Amino acid sequence: MNSVHDQVTAVRKKNGSISYAKWGYIFLIPFFLVYVIFSFVPLISVFYNSFFENYMSGLKQVGPNFVGLENYATLFNNNLGKYFYNTLLIWVLGFIPQITISLLLASWFTSLRLRLRVTGLYKTIIYLPNLIMASAFALLFFVLFSDAGPVNDVLMHLGIIDQPYRFLSEVAGTRGLVIAMNFLLWFGNTTILLMAGIMGIDNSLIEAAEIDGAKSFQMFRLITMPLLKPILIYVMITSMIGGLQLFDVPQILTNGSGSPDRTSTTLIMLLNNHLYSKNYGLGGALSVILLIVSAVLSLLVYDSMTREQRMAQREKKRMKEGAGNE
C-alpha cells in the first residue's frame, strides 16, 4: 500500500498538484458572466430608469428627465390596486382546485393499496395540455366560447339556455375561462411534481402505519402531508410567481383589452401596455413593484409554511443545551 501511495505522490509531484477548487471556480465563470450581462445589469437598468420620465409622444421623445418617485405615484393613482386584485384573484381561484386535484391524483397514482394499472397513460394525458402553447390554448377557447361558438350551440341544443351566453362579455365568464385554462395547463405539471415527492417517502413508514391499523386518510394527513411539505412550498411559491406573471392567456382571450371593463387585465398586461407605448419610466416602476411584491409574498408563504418546523428545531436545540448544562 505504501509503495502505491508513494508512486501516486511521486506522479502528483511530477505533474504538479491539481486544485479542484480552482477549476470549479473557473467552470462557474461563464454562468456568472451570463447572469451579470443578461440579468443583473438589466435589473439595475430597470431600477435606474424607474426614476425618469421617458416616453414617446407621437414622433417626439420626451425625456429622460429625473422625476424621483413620480412614476410610482402615477401607477398607484391609476388603478394599480385593481390590476393587482385581478391578478391575485385569478391565481387564487385557479390554484385552489389545481393543488386539490393534483394531490388527489398524485395520491392515487402512487398508492400501494390501489396499485393502479397503466398509470403512465394517465400521467401522459394529464400532462399533455402543458405541452400546448398557452397562446394556442387561449385561441382555442376564444373560438369554442365565442357567441356563435360550438359551446353555445350545444347548450342551446340541450335546452340549458335560450340564447347564446356571452362568455367574453361577462366578468364571471371571462375570468372563469382564464381560471379554467390556467388550471388545465398546469395541474398535470403539479401532479407530476407531487408524485415525485410522494415516491420519495420511505415505504416502511406507510407499511408500519398499515400494520398499526391506520386508515388511508390518517396516513395521508399524518405521514404524507408533513413529509411532502418541502415540495408543497416549492409548488406554491413557483405557482404564485407564475400567477403574478400571468399574461398570454388573458391577453389573447380578451384581445389585450382585459374586457369587460378591464376586469381581466393583469399586472403583466399593464406592463406590456406601457412598454408597447414606449413609456420606459412607468414600465420600469411597475417592474420594480412586481419584483418587490413577488419577493414579499414568497417570503410570507415560506415563513408561514416553515414556522412550525423552525419552532420545533429551536425547541430541540433548547432541550439539548439544557441537557448539556445539567
C-alpha positions as CSV (number, residue, x, y, z in Angstrom):
1,M,0.0,0.0,0.0
2,N,2.8,2.3,1.0
3,S,4.5,1.7,-2.3
4,V,1.4,2.6,-4.3
5,H,0.8,5.7,-2.2
6,D,4.4,6.7,-2.8
7,Q,4.0,6.2,-6.5
8,V,0.8,8.3,-6.6
9,T,2.6,11.0,-4.6
10,A,5.5,10.9,-6.9
11,V,3.3,11.2,-10.0
12,R,1.5,14.2,-8.5
13,K,4.7,15.9,-7.6
14,K,5.9,15.3,-11.1
15,N,2.8,16.6,-12.8
16,G,2.0,19.3,-10.2
17,S,-0.9,19.2,-7.8
18,I,-4.4,19.7,-9.2
19,S,-6.5,22.3,-7.4
20,Y,-10.1,21.1,-7.9
21,A,-11.5,24.2,-6.1
22,K,-9.7,26.5,-8.6
23,W,-11.1,24.6,-11.6
24,G,-14.5,24.6,-10.0
25,Y,-14.4,28.4,-9.9
26,I,-13.2,28.6,-13.5
27,F,-16.1,26.5,-14.7
28,L,-18.5,28.7,-12.8
29,I,-17.3,31.9,-14.5
30,P,-19.4,31.5,-17.7
31,F,-22.6,31.2,-15.6
32,F,-21.8,34.4,-13.6
33,L,-20.9,36.3,-16.8
34,V,-24.2,35.3,-18.4
35,Y,-26.1,36.2,-15.3
36,V,-24.4,39.6,-14.9
37,I,-24.8,40.5,-18.5
38,F,-28.3,39.3,-19.2
39,S,-30.0,39.5,-15.7
40,F,-28.1,41.7,-13.2
41,V,-27.3,44.7,-15.5
42,P,-30.8,44.8,-16.9
43,L,-32.2,44.6,-13.4
44,I,-30.2,47.6,-12.3
45,S,-31.1,49.4,-15.5
46,V,-34.8,48.9,-14.9
47,F,-34.4,50.2,-11.3
48,Y,-32.5,53.2,-12.6
49,N,-35.0,54.1,-15.4
50,S,-38.0,53.8,-13.0
51,F,-36.9,57.3,-11.6
52,F,-37.0,59.0,-15.0
53,E,-39.8,60.4,-17.3
54,N,-39.0,58.8,-20.6
55,Y,-41.7,58.1,-23.3
56,M,-42.7,58.8,-26.9
57,S,-45.4,61.4,-27.7
58,G,-46.1,60.7,-31.3
59,L,-42.7,61.1,-33.0
60,K,-41.3,63.2,-30.2
61,Q,-39.2,61.8,-27.5
62,V,-39.9,63.1,-24.0
63,G,-37.1,62.8,-21.5
64,P,-35.3,61.2,-20.0
65,N,-36.0,63.6,-17.1
66,F,-35.4,62.7,-13.5
67,V,-38.7,62.7,-11.6
68,G,-37.9,60.7,-8.5
69,L,-40.9,58.6,-7.2
70,E,-43.4,60.3,-9.5
71,N,-43.8,57.2,-11.7
72,Y,-44.6,55.1,-8.7
73,A,-47.2,57.7,-7.5
74,T,-48.7,57.7,-11.0
75,L,-49.1,54.0,-11.0
76,F,-50.8,53.9,-7.6
77,N,-53.2,56.7,-8.6
78,N,-54.2,54.8,-11.8
79,N,-55.9,51.7,-10.6
80,L,-52.8,49.6,-9.9
81,G,-54.7,48.1,-6.9
82,K,-57.5,46.9,-9.3
83,Y,-55.0,45.1,-11.6
84,F,-53.2,43.6,-8.6
85,Y,-56.6,42.3,-7.3
86,N,-57.4,40.9,-10.8
87,T,-54.1,39.0,-10.9
88,L,-54.3,37.7,-7.4
89,L,-58.0,36.6,-7.7
90,I,-57.4,34.7,-10.9
91,W,-54.3,33.0,-9.4
92,V,-56.0,32.0,-6.1
93,L,-59.2,30.7,-7.8
94,G,-57.1,28.7,-10.2
95,F,-54.6,27.4,-7.6
96,I,-57.1,26.0,-5.0
97,P,-58.7,23.4,-7.4
98,Q,-55.3,22.8,-9.0
99,I,-53.5,21.8,-5.8
100,T,-56.5,19.8,-4.5
101,I,-57.0,17.7,-7.6
102,S,-53.2,17.3,-8.1
103,L,-52.9,16.0,-4.5
104,L,-55.7,13.5,-5.1
105,L,-54.3,12.3,-8.4
106,A,-50.8,12.0,-7.0
107,S,-52.0,10.0,-4.0
108,W,-54.0,7.6,-6.2
109,F,-51.2,7.1,-8.8
110,T,-48.7,6.3,-6.1
111,S,-50.9,4.3,-3.7
112,L,-49.5,0.9,-2.8
113,R,-53.0,-0.3,-1.9
114,L,-54.7,0.7,-5.2
115,R,-51.9,-0.4,-7.5
116,L,-53.5,1.3,-10.5
117,R,-52.6,0.0,-13.9
118,V,-51.5,2.0,-17.0
119,T,-50.7,5.0,-14.8
120,G,-48.2,6.0,-17.4
121,L,-51.0,6.6,-19.8
122,Y,-52.9,8.7,-17.3
123,K,-49.8,10.8,-16.5
124,T,-49.2,11.4,-20.2
125,I,-52.9,12.5,-20.7
126,I,-52.9,15.0,-17.8
127,Y,-49.5,16.4,-18.8
128,L,-50.5,16.9,-22.5
129,P,-52.1,20.4,-22.0
130,N,-48.8,21.6,-20.5
131,L,-47.1,20.9,-23.8
132,I,-49.5,23.1,-25.8
133,M,-48.6,26.8,-26.1
134,A,-50.7,29.0,-23.8
135,S,-51.4,31.3,-26.8
136,A,-52.8,28.4,-28.9
137,F,-54.8,27.2,-25.9
138,A,-56.3,30.7,-25.4
139,L,-57.1,30.9,-29.1
140,L,-58.9,27.6,-29.0
141,F,-61.0,28.7,-26.0
142,F,-61.8,32.0,-27.8
143,V,-63.3,30.1,-30.7
144,L,-65.1,27.5,-28.5
145,F,-66.7,30.0,-26.2
146,S,-67.5,32.9,-28.6
147,D,-71.1,34.0,-29.0
148,A,-71.6,31.8,-32.1
149,G,-69.2,29.1,-30.9
150,P,-69.9,25.3,-30.5
151,V,-70.3,25.5,-26.7
152,N,-73.2,27.9,-27.0
153,D,-74.7,25.7,-29.8
154,V,-74.5,22.6,-27.6
155,L,-76.0,24.4,-24.6
156,M,-78.9,25.8,-26.7
157,H,-79.4,22.4,-28.3
158,L,-79.8,20.7,-24.9
159,G,-82.2,23.4,-23.8
160,I,-80.0,24.7,-21.0
161,I,-80.0,28.3,-22.3
162,D,-82.5,30.1,-24.7
163,Q,-80.0,32.5,-26.2
164,P,-76.2,32.5,-26.5
165,Y,-74.3,33.3,-23.3
166,R,-71.7,36.0,-23.9
167,F,-68.8,34.4,-22.1
168,L,-66.3,37.0,-23.3
169,S,-68.6,40.0,-22.3
170,E,-69.4,38.9,-18.8
171,V,-66.9,39.3,-15.9
172,A,-67.6,35.9,-14.5
173,G,-67.5,34.3,-17.9
174,T,-64.1,35.8,-18.9
175,R,-62.4,35.3,-15.5
176,G,-63.9,31.8,-15.4
177,L,-62.3,30.9,-18.8
178,V,-58.9,32.3,-17.8
179,I,-59.0,30.3,-14.5
180,A,-60.1,27.1,-16.3
181,M,-57.3,27.5,-18.8
182,N,-54.7,28.0,-16.2
183,F,-55.9,25.0,-14.3
184,L,-55.9,22.8,-17.4
185,L,-52.4,24.0,-18.4
186,W,-50.7,23.4,-15.0
187,F,-52.5,20.8,-13.0
188,G,-50.6,18.0,-14.8
189,N,-47.2,19.5,-14.1
190,T,-48.2,20.0,-10.4
191,T,-49.4,16.3,-10.2
192,I,-46.0,15.1,-11.6
193,L,-44.1,17.2,-9.0
194,L,-46.2,15.9,-6.1
195,M,-45.9,12.3,-7.3
196,A,-42.1,12.7,-7.3
197,G,-42.3,14.0,-3.7
198,I,-44.6,11.2,-2.5
199,M,-42.5,8.5,-4.2
200,G,-39.5,9.8,-2.2
201,I,-41.2,9.0,1.1
202,D,-39.9,5.8,2.7
203,N,-42.4,3.0,2.2
204,S,-41.5,1.4,5.5
205,L,-43.3,4.3,7.2
206,I,-46.5,3.6,5.2
207,E,-46.2,-0.2,5.9
208,A,-45.7,0.4,9.7
209,A,-48.8,2.7,9.8
210,E,-50.8,0.0,7.9
211,I,-49.7,-2.6,10.5
212,D,-50.8,-0.3,13.3
213,G,-54.3,-0.1,11.7
214,A,-54.1,3.5,10.3
215,K,-56.7,4.3,7.7
216,S,-55.8,5.9,4.3
217,F,-56.8,9.4,5.3
218,Q,-54.9,9.2,8.5
219,M,-51.7,8.1,6.7
220,F,-52.2,10.9,4.1
221,R,-52.7,13.5,6.9
222,L,-50.1,12.4,9.4
223,I,-47.4,10.9,7.1
224,T,-47.7,12.1,3.5
225,M,-48.5,15.8,4.1
226,P,-45.8,16.6,6.6
227,L,-43.1,14.8,4.6
228,L,-44.4,16.4,1.4
229,K,-44.1,20.0,2.8
230,P,-40.9,20.9,1.0
231,I,-42.4,20.1,-2.4
232,L,-45.6,21.9,-1.5
233,I,-43.6,25.0,-0.6
234,Y,-41.8,24.8,-3.9
235,V,-45.1,24.3,-5.9
236,M,-46.9,27.1,-4.1
237,I,-44.1,29.7,-4.5
238,T,-43.4,28.9,-8.2
239,S,-47.1,28.8,-8.9
240,M,-47.6,32.2,-7.2
241,I,-44.8,33.8,-9.1
242,G,-46.2,32.3,-12.3
243,G,-49.6,33.7,-11.4
244,L,-48.2,37.2,-10.9
245,Q,-46.6,36.9,-14.4
246,L,-49.9,35.8,-16.0
247,F,-50.1,37.3,-19.4
248,D,-50.6,35.3,-22.6
249,V,-53.9,33.6,-21.8
250,P,-56.0,36.8,-20.8
251,Q,-54.1,38.9,-23.4
252,I,-55.2,36.7,-26.3
253,L,-58.6,35.8,-24.9
254,T,-59.6,39.4,-24.5
255,N,-57.5,40.8,-27.4
256,G,-55.4,42.8,-25.0
257,S,-58.3,44.8,-23.6
258,G,-58.9,42.8,-20.4
259,S,-62.6,43.2,-21.1
260,P,-65.2,43.7,-19.7
261,D,-64.1,47.0,-18.0
262,R,-60.5,45.7,-17.7
263,T,-61.6,43.2,-15.0
264,S,-59.3,40.6,-16.5
265,T,-56.3,42.9,-17.0
266,T,-53.3,41.5,-15.1
267,L,-50.2,43.3,-13.9
268,I,-48.0,42.0,-16.8
269,M,-50.7,43.1,-19.3
270,L,-50.4,46.6,-17.8
271,L,-46.6,46.4,-18.1
272,N,-46.9,45.3,-21.7
273,N,-49.1,48.3,-22.5
274,H,-46.5,50.7,-21.0
275,L,-43.7,49.0,-23.0
276,Y,-45.8,49.0,-26.2
277,S,-46.3,52.8,-25.8
278,K,-42.5,53.1,-25.1
279,N,-43.1,54.6,-21.6
280,Y,-40.0,53.2,-20.1
281,G,-40.3,55.1,-16.9
282,L,-43.7,53.7,-15.9
283,G,-42.7,50.3,-17.2
284,G,-39.6,50.3,-15.1
285,A,-41.5,51.4,-12.0
286,L,-44.1,48.7,-12.5
287,S,-41.4,46.1,-12.9
288,V,-39.8,47.1,-9.6
289,I,-43.2,46.9,-7.8
290,L,-43.7,43.4,-9.3
291,L,-40.3,42.3,-8.0
292,I,-41.0,43.6,-4.5
293,V,-44.5,42.1,-4.4
294,S,-43.1,38.7,-5.6
295,A,-40.3,38.7,-3.0
296,V,-42.6,39.8,-0.1
297,L,-45.3,37.2,-1.0
298,S,-42.7,34.4,-1.4
299,L,-41.2,35.2,2.0
300,L,-44.6,35.3,3.6
301,V,-45.5,31.9,2.1
302,Y,-42.2,30.4,3.1
303,D,-42.3,31.8,6.6
304,S,-45.9,30.6,7.2
305,M,-45.2,27.1,5.9
306,T,-42.0,26.5,7.8
307,R,-42.8,28.2,11.1
308,E,-43.8,25.0,12.9
309,Q,-40.6,23.3,11.7
310,R,-38.4,26.1,12.8
311,M,-40.1,26.3,16.2
312,A,-39.6,22.5,16.7
313,Q,-35.9,22.9,15.8
314,R,-35.5,25.7,18.3
315,E,-37.2,23.7,21.0
316,K,-35.0,20.7,20.2
317,K,-31.9,22.9,20.4
318,R,-33.0,24.4,23.7
319,M,-33.6,21.0,25.2
320,K,-30.2,19.8,24.0
321,E,-28.5,22.9,25.5
322,G,-30.4,22.4,28.8
323,A,-29.3,18.7,28.9
324,G,-25.7,19.8,28.3
325,N,-25.8,22.3,31.1
326,E,-27.1,19.7,33.6
